[in-house]
Amino acid sequence: MMKKILFIINPASGTQGKEDILNQLGDVIDKDRYAWEVVKTERAGHAVDIAAQAVRDGVDEVVAIGGDGTVNEIARSLIHTQTALGIVPCGSGNGLARHLQIPMDTKKALEVINEGLLDIIDYGKINNIPFFCTCGVGFDAFVSLKFATAGKRGLLTYLEKTLQQSLTYQNQTYELETEDGTKKYKAFLIACGNASQYGNNAYITPQATLTDGLMDVTILEPFTVLDVPSLAYQLFNKTIDQNSRIKTFRCQNLRINRSKSGVVHFDGDPMMMGESINVEIIKRGLNVVVPREKDKDTRNVLQKAQEYVNGLQRLNELFVEDIANKNRVMMNKNRALLKKLTKRD
């Protein structure tokens, strides 16, 4: 029997158009094996409803054409069903796709869908809201809120917001409860990883796997400007857990207590939550379409190093631009003050 595939496209995700993807579907997907159709989302949350209906209709695979937000919306309707999640990554970060080593190249990602190899992975919940990659509190959640309202998508926008907010963000104190007891930490951020990265190969929980029934927790304690280069380097080369400012542990259930309500993030999307936050991992709850071992995206070290260098260059440009803007504002204030003093004399 032919299998049924539903492709769900989020036109607003990422920074690129999706027309080329639609044109490639007919060339890559085997018409003798699959019957497929395409639906476009029209609003936030629409993919949740579309995917839920696909499950009721007996669709074999629902494929997200978008970023981690689109993946999250679709996947939450597929947990504990026979319908599998596929991903054609074209978002801003593509964290889950990168962890699964799904190619970033559209044609190669569609070939993974066409191959139809399945695996089953864990997923998480933060106050009963499903997540599949990472969630957390602190600075990364704060930046996700700023990014969501920026009006522009993409890595550069995220880097810009990160740089701007890091200059003024205040560390907070958190109480963490696990199966092993309770501890307090003053932290810049706390990240809970089902997968290993935020996206864009930024490995915040580098040792995390999708099949061990545990979350990896990374706590970034207060740091100085001098620590930033090493933290940035280690974030992208999968060794941030070796930094002296980092504390890590694994658990299945985590309760985060803080002094006041605030923002959290799950798979990059922000949401306001209360003082107490419960995070848990549910083992083997989602079927996913994955590449064969020999077909996995095996970009070499030099390519990844170049991505890191490009990111640092852009960070430096944004930092210089930010300093220049601050200097201009200060100069304008000084001119205005001097003008007032001159008139007074």
C-alpha positions as CSV (number, residue, x, y, z in Angstrom):
1,M,0.0,0.0,0.0
2,M,1.1,3.5,-0.7
3,K,2.1,5.6,2.3
4,K,0.5,9.0,2.9
5,I,2.7,12.1,3.6
6,L,1.5,15.5,4.5
7,F,4.0,18.4,4.1
8,I,3.2,21.4,6.3
9,I,5.0,24.6,5.2
10,N,5.4,27.6,7.5
11,P,5.8,30.5,5.0
12,A,7.0,32.8,7.8
13,S,9.9,30.7,9.2
14,G,13.5,31.4,8.5
15,T,14.8,33.9,6.0
16,Q,14.2,32.1,2.7
17,G,11.3,31.5,0.4
18,K,9.8,28.0,0.1
19,E,8.9,27.9,-3.6
20,D,12.0,25.9,-4.6
21,I,11.1,23.3,-2.1
22,L,7.7,22.8,-3.6
23,N,9.2,22.5,-7.0
24,Q,11.6,19.8,-5.8
25,L,8.9,17.6,-4.2
26,G,7.7,16.1,-7.5
27,D,11.3,15.3,-8.5
28,V,12.4,13.6,-5.3
29,I,9.4,11.9,-3.7
30,D,8.7,8.5,-5.2
31,K,5.1,8.7,-6.6
32,D,4.9,4.9,-6.7
33,R,5.5,4.6,-2.9
34,Y,3.9,7.8,-1.6
35,A,0.7,9.8,-1.9
36,W,1.4,13.3,-0.7
37,E,-0.1,16.8,-0.4
38,V,1.0,20.2,0.9
39,V,-0.6,22.6,3.4
40,K,0.6,26.0,4.4
41,T,0.1,27.4,7.9
42,E,-1.9,30.6,8.2
43,R,-1.2,31.6,11.8
44,A,0.8,30.6,15.0
45,G,-0.5,27.3,16.3
46,H,-2.1,26.3,13.0
47,A,0.4,23.4,12.5
48,V,-0.8,21.8,15.7
49,D,-4.4,21.5,14.3
50,I,-3.3,20.4,10.9
51,A,-1.0,17.7,12.3
52,A,-3.7,16.5,14.7
53,Q,-6.2,16.1,11.8
54,A,-3.5,14.2,9.8
55,V,-3.2,11.7,12.7
56,R,-7.0,11.2,12.6
57,D,-6.8,10.7,8.9
58,G,-4.2,8.0,9.2
59,V,-1.4,9.9,7.5
60,D,1.9,8.0,7.9
61,E,4.3,10.9,8.0
62,V,3.9,14.6,8.6
63,V,6.8,16.7,7.4
64,A,7.7,20.1,8.8
65,I,9.0,22.5,6.3
66,G,10.2,25.3,8.6
67,G,12.2,25.8,11.8
68,D,12.1,24.5,15.3
69,G,8.9,26.3,16.1
70,T,7.1,24.6,13.3
71,V,8.7,21.3,14.3
72,N,7.4,21.7,17.8
73,E,3.8,22.5,16.8
74,I,3.7,19.5,14.5
75,A,5.5,17.1,16.8
76,R,3.3,17.8,19.8
77,S,0.3,16.4,17.9
78,L,2.3,13.3,16.9
79,I,3.6,12.1,20.3
80,H,2.4,8.6,21.2
81,T,0.9,8.0,17.7
82,Q,1.9,5.9,14.7
83,T,2.4,9.0,12.6
84,A,6.1,9.9,12.2
85,L,7.6,13.4,12.1
86,G,9.8,14.4,9.1
87,I,11.8,17.6,8.8
88,V,12.9,19.7,5.9
89,P,14.9,22.3,7.8
90,C,14.6,25.9,6.7
91,G,14.3,27.9,10.0
92,S,16.6,30.2,11.9
93,G,18.3,27.5,14.0
94,N,17.1,24.0,13.0
95,G,18.3,22.5,16.3
96,L,16.4,19.2,16.2
97,A,17.2,18.6,12.5
98,R,20.9,19.3,13.1
99,H,21.0,16.9,16.1
100,L,19.4,14.2,14.0
101,Q,22.0,15.0,11.3
102,I,19.3,15.8,8.7
103,P,21.0,17.6,5.8
104,M,20.5,21.4,5.6
105,D,20.4,21.0,1.8
106,T,16.7,20.8,0.7
107,K,17.1,18.1,-1.9
108,K,19.1,15.9,0.5
109,A,16.6,16.4,3.2
110,L,13.8,15.4,0.9
111,E,15.8,12.3,-0.1
112,V,15.8,11.4,3.6
113,I,12.0,11.6,3.6
114,N,11.9,9.5,0.5
115,E,14.0,6.8,2.1
116,G,11.6,6.7,5.0
117,L,13.8,5.2,7.7
118,L,12.2,5.6,11.2
119,D,13.6,5.9,14.7
120,I,11.8,6.7,18.0
121,I,13.0,9.5,20.3
122,D,12.3,11.0,23.7
123,Y,10.6,14.3,24.2
124,G,10.3,16.7,27.1
125,K,7.6,18.7,28.9
126,I,8.0,22.1,30.6
127,N,4.9,22.7,32.7
128,N,3.2,20.1,30.5
129,I,4.1,21.9,27.3
130,P,6.0,19.5,25.0
131,F,9.5,20.4,23.7
132,F,11.8,18.3,21.6
133,C,15.1,20.1,21.6
134,T,15.8,22.4,24.5
135,C,14.1,24.5,27.1
136,G,15.3,26.8,29.8
137,V,15.2,29.9,31.9
138,G,17.5,32.9,32.3
139,F,19.3,34.8,29.6
140,D,18.5,32.6,26.6
141,A,14.8,32.8,27.4
142,F,15.0,36.5,27.7
143,V,16.7,36.8,24.3
144,S,14.1,34.5,22.7
145,L,11.4,37.0,23.8
146,K,13.3,39.8,22.2
147,F,14.0,37.8,19.1
148,A,10.3,36.9,18.8
149,T,9.3,40.6,18.6
150,A,12.2,41.7,16.4
151,G,10.3,41.6,13.2
152,K,13.3,39.9,11.4
153,R,14.4,36.3,11.5
154,G,17.8,34.6,11.0
155,L,21.1,34.1,12.8
156,L,22.3,37.7,12.5
157,T,19.2,39.0,14.2
158,Y,19.6,36.5,17.0
159,L,23.3,37.5,17.5
160,E,22.3,41.1,17.5
161,K,19.7,40.6,20.2
162,T,22.1,38.5,22.2
163,L,24.9,41.1,22.2
164,Q,22.5,44.0,23.0
165,Q,20.9,42.2,26.0
166,S,24.0,40.6,27.4
167,L,25.4,44.0,28.4
168,T,22.6,44.7,30.9
169,Y,21.1,41.3,31.9
170,Q,21.1,40.5,35.6
171,N,21.9,37.0,36.9
172,Q,19.2,35.3,39.0
173,T,19.2,32.8,41.9
174,Y,17.4,29.5,41.2
175,E,16.6,26.5,43.4
176,L,16.8,23.2,41.5
177,E,15.0,20.1,42.8
178,T,15.8,16.6,41.3
179,E,15.6,13.0,42.3
180,D,18.9,13.5,44.1
181,G,18.0,16.5,46.2
182,T,17.9,20.3,46.2
183,K,20.6,22.9,45.4
184,K,20.7,26.7,44.8
185,Y,22.6,28.3,42.0
186,K,23.1,31.9,41.0
187,A,23.0,31.6,37.2
188,F,23.1,33.5,33.9
189,L,21.0,30.8,32.4
190,I,19.8,27.2,32.9
191,A,19.3,25.0,29.9
192,C,17.6,21.6,29.8
193,G,18.5,19.6,26.7
194,N,16.7,16.6,25.2
195,A,18.9,17.3,22.2
196,S,22.4,18.7,22.3
197,Q,22.0,22.2,20.8
198,Y,19.9,25.3,20.5
199,G,20.4,25.4,16.7
200,N,23.1,26.7,14.4
201,N,25.5,24.2,16.0
202,A,25.5,26.0,19.3
203,Y,25.9,23.0,21.6
204,I,24.5,24.1,25.0
205,T,24.1,20.5,26.2
206,P,26.7,18.7,24.1
207,Q,26.5,15.3,25.6
208,A,22.7,15.0,25.4
209,T,21.1,12.2,23.4
210,L,17.5,11.7,22.3
211,T,17.1,8.1,23.5
212,D,18.4,7.8,27.1
213,G,15.3,8.9,28.9
214,L,17.2,11.8,30.6
215,M,17.6,15.5,30.2
216,D,21.1,17.1,30.3
217,V,21.1,20.3,32.4
218,T,23.6,23.0,31.8
219,I,24.0,25.9,34.4
220,L,26.0,28.9,33.3
221,E,27.2,30.7,36.4
222,P,28.1,34.4,36.5
223,F,31.1,35.2,34.3
224,T,33.1,38.2,33.2
225,V,33.9,39.7,29.8
226,L,37.2,37.9,29.9
227,D,35.3,34.5,29.9
228,V,33.3,35.3,26.8
229,P,35.8,34.2,24.1
230,S,36.3,30.8,25.6
231,L,32.6,30.3,26.3
232,A,31.7,31.2,22.7
233,Y,34.4,28.9,21.3
234,Q,33.4,26.0,23.5
235,L,29.7,26.5,22.7
236,F,30.4,25.8,19.0
237,N,32.9,23.1,19.3
238,K,30.9,20.9,21.7
239,T,33.1,21.4,24.8
240,I,31.2,24.1,26.8
241,D,30.6,21.5,29.6
242,Q,34.4,21.6,30.2
243,N,34.3,25.3,31.1
244,S,34.9,26.2,34.8
245,R,31.8,28.5,34.7
246,I,29.6,25.6,33.8
247,K,27.8,23.0,36.0
248,T,26.1,20.0,34.4
249,F,24.1,17.0,35.5
250,R,21.5,14.6,34.2
251,C,18.0,13.9,35.5
252,Q,14.6,12.7,34.4
253,N,12.6,15.3,36.4
254,L,13.6,18.8,37.4
255,R,11.7,21.5,39.4
256,I,13.1,25.1,39.0
257,N,12.0,27.6,41.7
258,R,12.7,31.3,41.2
259,S,11.8,34.4,43.1
260,K,9.3,35.7,40.6
261,S,7.4,34.9,37.4
262,G,9.1,35.5,34.1
263,V,9.9,34.2,30.6
264,V,11.0,30.7,29.7
265,H,11.7,29.2,26.3
266,F,11.0,25.9,24.7
267,D,12.5,25.0,21.3
268,G,13.3,28.7,21.0
269,D,9.8,30.1,21.6
270,P,9.2,32.3,24.6
271,M,6.4,32.0,27.1
272,M,5.6,33.6,30.5
273,M,5.5,31.2,33.4
274,G,5.3,31.4,37.2
275,E,7.8,31.0,40.0
276,S,7.9,27.2,39.9
277,I,8.6,25.3,36.6
278,N,8.5,21.5,36.2
279,V,10.6,19.9,33.5
280,E,10.5,16.2,32.6
281,I,11.6,13.8,29.9
282,I,9.2,11.2,28.5
283,K,11.1,8.2,27.0
284,R,10.4,7.0,23.4
285,G,7.4,9.1,22.6
286,L,7.9,10.3,19.0
287,N,8.5,8.5,15.7
288,V,10.9,10.5,13.4
289,V,12.2,10.1,9.9
290,V,16.0,10.0,10.0
291,P,18.9,9.5,7.6
292,R,20.8,6.3,7.2
293,E,24.2,6.3,8.9
294,K,26.1,6.6,5.6
295,D,23.9,9.5,4.5
296,K,24.1,11.7,7.5
297,D,25.3,15.3,7.2
298,T,29.0,14.9,7.7
299,R,30.4,18.4,7.2
300,N,34.0,18.3,8.1
301,V,35.7,20.2,10.9
302,L,37.0,23.0,8.6
303,Q,33.5,23.8,7.5
304,K,32.2,24.0,11.0
305,A,35.3,26.1,12.0
306,Q,34.5,28.5,9.2
307,E,30.9,28.9,10.5
308,Y,32.3,29.7,13.9
309,V,34.7,32.3,12.5
310,N,32.0,33.9,10.5
311,G,29.8,34.1,13.6
312,L,32.6,35.7,15.6
313,Q,33.3,38.2,12.8
314,R,29.7,39.2,12.8
315,L,29.6,39.4,16.6
316,N,32.7,41.7,16.4
317,E,30.9,43.9,13.8
318,L,27.8,44.1,15.9
319,F,29.9,45.0,19.0
320,V,31.7,47.8,17.2
321,E,28.5,49.1,15.8
322,D,26.9,49.0,19.2
323,I,29.8,50.9,20.8
324,A,29.6,53.5,17.9
325,N,25.9,54.0,18.5
326,K,26.4,54.5,22.2
327,N,29.2,57.0,21.5
328,R,27.0,58.9,19.1
329,V,24.2,59.1,21.7
330,M,26.7,60.3,24.4
331,M,28.1,62.9,22.0
332,N,24.6,64.2,21.2
333,K,23.8,64.4,24.9
334,N,27.0,66.3,25.6
335,R,26.4,68.7,22.7
336,A,22.9,69.4,24.1
337,L,24.2,69.9,27.6
338,L,26.9,72.2,26.3
339,K,24.4,74.2,24.3
340,K,22.2,74.7,27.4
341,L,25.2,75.8,29.5
342,T,26.3,78.2,26.7
343,K,22.8,79.8,26.6
344,R,22.8,80.0,30.4
345,D,26.1,81.9,30.4
